[in-house]
Amino acid sequence: MENLVALKDLRLNMDKYANEVKAGKSFIVLKQSKPLFKLTPIDEDNSWEEVINFTKIKKGGVNIDELLASL
């Protein structure tokens, strides 16, 4: 059975739930007692592909308006 968590509790305790997901737990997030979404750890076999890391271009990232204007 999945662990259930209220959306408000998730917002108030994000670090706690992030650490639990990192440790392998999954949660069904409820809003007004109805399932809203599921938090689950990333499957290690599905590695992320980094397309671009804007923090490597400029410390703190790149301003989205400046980026879009340059395109």
C-alpha positions in Angstrom: 0.0 0.0 0.0 1.2 3.5 -0.9 1.8 6.1 1.8 -0.7 8.9 1.7 0.1 12.6 2.3 -2.0 15.7 2.2 -0.9 18.4 -0.2 -0.7 20.9 2.6 1.5 18.6 4.7 3.8 18.1 1.7 4.1 21.8 1.2 4.9 22.4 4.9 7.4 19.5 5.2 8.9 19.3 1.7 12.4 18.5 3.0 11.2 15.6 5.0 9.3 14.1 2.1 12.1 14.7 -0.4 14.5 12.8 1.9 12.0 10.0 2.2 11.6 9.7 -1.5 15.4 9.8 -1.9 15.5 6.9 0.5 13.1 4.9 -1.7 9.6 5.7 -0.4 6.7 6.6 -2.6 3.7 8.8 -1.7 0.2 9.5 -3.1 -0.5 13.2 -2.6 -4.1 14.0 -1.8 -6.0 17.3 -2.2 -9.4 17.4 -0.4 -9.1 13.6 0.1 -8.7 12.9 -3.7 -5.5 11.6 -5.3 -3.7 14.4 -7.1 -0.3 12.9 -8.0 2.3 10.4 -7.0 5.8 11.1 -5.6 8.2 8.3 -6.4 12.0 7.9 -6.6 13.7 8.3 -10.0 14.5 5.0 -11.5 18.3 4.7 -11.6 18.1 3.1 -15.0 16.4 6.2 -16.4 19.3 8.6 -16.2 18.7 12.3 -17.0 20.2 13.8 -20.1 21.5 17.3 -19.4 20.9 19.5 -22.4 22.2 22.7 -21.0 23.0 24.0 -17.5 22.6 27.7 -17.5 24.3 28.0 -14.1 27.5 27.0 -15.9 27.1 29.9 -18.3 26.4 32.6 -15.6 26.4 32.2 -11.8 22.8 32.2 -10.6 21.5 31.2 -14.0 20.4 33.2 -17.0 17.5 35.7 -17.1 14.7 34.0 -19.2 13.8 37.3 -20.9 17.4 37.9 -22.0 17.6 34.3 -23.2 14.4 34.5 -25.2 15.3 37.9 -26.7 18.6 36.5 -28.0 16.8 33.7 -29.8 
